[in-house]
């Protein structure tokens, strides 16, 4: 059985982390398989939204510690670089919307992989845990980058140092994630969001993501210049032409993602 399941439907590429007996903890095979499937989704024009979730009762418990017993410094460096850093960079560079559908515990690297996605949705029984301090490690997988920007420095520091659990409703309230849903409707509602995004102008959404990626490194003037440059690119898209014509003709647009 593959460590990551994949299928396409209605313009959405569905990726399911598939080690439910380990709460979808990462081993090398799962990390590299996920990266390969993300590359496949990026290259496939039929995939206009990516949806990542976990099999069973959890989203992802982070690193499978049975693969990390007394590693050498060289082995540790390779694991962080090849398993996690490579995954996070893919999630941010793919110019398509990516949803993390958190269906249970998201701990350690599992929490931070979710936060690296564009939109995080969760069921009400989900929890987010910066579990690294419990085993003497630091938050990796972009945790020290994304979490302070989402919830502020004070709260991020406390969550990382104490490893306190954050419920889905608390995560929404503090701006860590977008929405949570009752468990019984979570799958349907989160997939509805993915299908809706897959029908929207993918080119423009991807360009929006490009701008969001550089917003913290630019001053206002620099970001305005970048917006001007990228807006010209968006204005040359077929989806923009379709959107304008649909507005003028008072009909629903049919976007192609180009």
N, C-alpha and C positions, 0 to 999 in steps of 0.2 A: 504494500500500500504506500502510495506517495506521501511524503511528509507535508506536501502542500497540494491541495486539490484545486483544480481550475476548470471553469467552464465559462462560456460566453452566452449572454442572453439579453436581448433588447438593448444592445449597445453597451452593455456593462460586462466587464471582465471580473468575475468573482473568484477571489483567492481565499482559500480556507486553510489556515494553519492546522495540520492534521496529526498531532501527537496527543490526543486527548488523555491518554493514561499518564502523561507528564504535564498536564495542563498546558500543552503546546509550548513547553520549554524548548528553546533553541538548541539544536546540535548543529554540527557543520553542514550536514546534508540539508537540513531544513533552511538554513541561512542561504546557501548557494542556490537551492531550488527556488526560493522566493525571489532572489535577485534575477535568476534566469527568466522566471515568469513575468516579472516586472518589465524586463527588457522586451519580452514578447508582446506585452500589452502596449508598450510605448510604440513599437513598430507597426502594430496592427491598426489600420484606419477604422476597422469596424468597432474597436474598443474605444469608447468616448468617455467612459468613467471607469475607475477601478475601485473595487469594494473588497476590503480586507476584513476577515473575521476569524474566529477560532472554532474548531470542532469541540463538541462536548460542553462542559460546564464553565469553561474559562476562555478568555481571549489569548493570553500569553503570560506565562510565569517568568519570562526572562530566560537567562542562560540555564541550560540543563547542567547543574553543578556536577553531575557524574562525569562530565567531559572536562571538568576544570579542577581536577584534584592535583595539587602541587605542580602546576605548570611552571616551566622555566620562564624567565622574563621574555625570551624570544618567542615562546609559544603564546604567552599572554598577549604580547604585542600583535602577533599575527591574528589571533582570534578577534581582538577588538577591531583591528584594521579591516580584515577580510569579511568578518561576519556582520559587524554592526555599522562601522563607518560607511562601508560600501552600500549597505541597505539604506541608511538615512540619506546619503547623497542621491541615490536613485529616486527616493520618494519626493525629494525637493526639486530635482531637475526635470522630472517627467512633466511636460506641459499639458497635462490632463488632470481633471479633478480626481482626488483620491480620498475615499471615505474609509475611516476606521470604524467598524461596527463592533463595539466592545460589548461582548455578551457574557461577561463574568469578570474574574480577577484579571487585572493588567498590572503586573509587578515588574520592577526593575527595568530591564531593557524592553520588556513588553509594554510597559506604560509609556516609555519614551518613543518607541516606534509608533505607537498610536498618536502621540502628540505631534509627531513629525508629519502626519497626514494633514490634508487640507481641512477636512471636516471630521470631527469626532462625535459620533453618536453612541449612546450606551443604553443598556437596559437598566432598570432601577435597582437590580441586585448587583450591578457591577461595582467594583472598587478599584481604585488606583493607588499604588503603593510604590514609593521610591525606596525600595527594599535594600539598597546597596549598603547602607551604614550598618545593617544587621550582620554583615559578614566582612566588614572592614574595607569596603571598596568605595569608590566615588561614583556618582551618577554618570554613566556614559550614554552612548546612543543619542547624543545631542541634548541630554537632560539639562545640563547646566546652561545651554543656549536657549531652548524653547520655554522651559518652565518659568524662569524669571520674567520673560517677556509676556507670558500669559497671565500670571497671577501676581507679579511684583516680587521684588527681591526678598522682603521680609518673610512672606509666606513661603516662597520657594526654599529659602534657607531652612525654615522650620520643618517643612515636609521632607527635605532631604536628610536633615540631621536626625530627626526623630523617627523617620520611617512610619509616620502615622498613616492609617488607612483613610482614604477620602472616598466617601460614597458618591454615586453618580449624581444625586441631587446636590450635594455639596460642590462637586466639580462644576456643575452648571452655574451655581450661584457665584463661584469665585472666578468664572470666566475661563476655566481650564478646558472645558469642552462645550460643544454647541447646544446639544439637547439630550435629554434622556426620556425614555418611554417605558410604560408598564411592560413587564416581561412578556405578557401574552400577545402584545401587538408590536413588539420591538422589531422582529424580523421583517414583518410586512411594511412597517413605517420606514425603516432604514433602507429597505430595498426600493421603496417608492421614491425616496430622495435620490437614490442612485439612478434610477430610470429617468427621472425628471432631468437630472444633470446631463445624462447621455443624449437627451433631445435638444439641449441648448447649444449655443454657438461655441463649440469646443475650442476653436482657434482663439476667440476672445477670452475665454476662461483661462486658457493656458498662458496667454500674454498677461492677464491679471496676476497669475501666480508668479510670473517672471518679475513683475514689479514688486510684489509683496516680498520676494526673496531679497531685494536690495533696499527695502525701505529703511532698515535700521543702519545701513552703512552710508546713506546719503544725507546731506542737509536738504532743506526745502528746495533751494534752487536746483541742486543736482537731481532731485526726484522729479521736479517739474520738467526738466530737460529730458529725463528718461521717459516720463509720461508722453511728452510730445513725440519722441522717437517711436515709441511702441504704438501710440495711437495711429500714427501714419501706417504702420504695418497692419493694425486691425482694420483700418479703413480700406485697405486693399483686398480684404477677404471677401469671399463669396457670401459668407454668412451675413456680413454687414449689408451687402447689396440686397440680399433676401429680406433682411429685417426692415430696411427702408421701404422696399416695394410692398411688403405685407402691411406695413403701417399705412401707406398711402392707399392701398387697395382694401383696407379695413378687413383683413383676413388674418388667420393665424399663420405665423411663419413656419416654414419647413426648413430647419437648419440641417446642413450636411457635415458640419464640423470642419469646414475648409475655408 
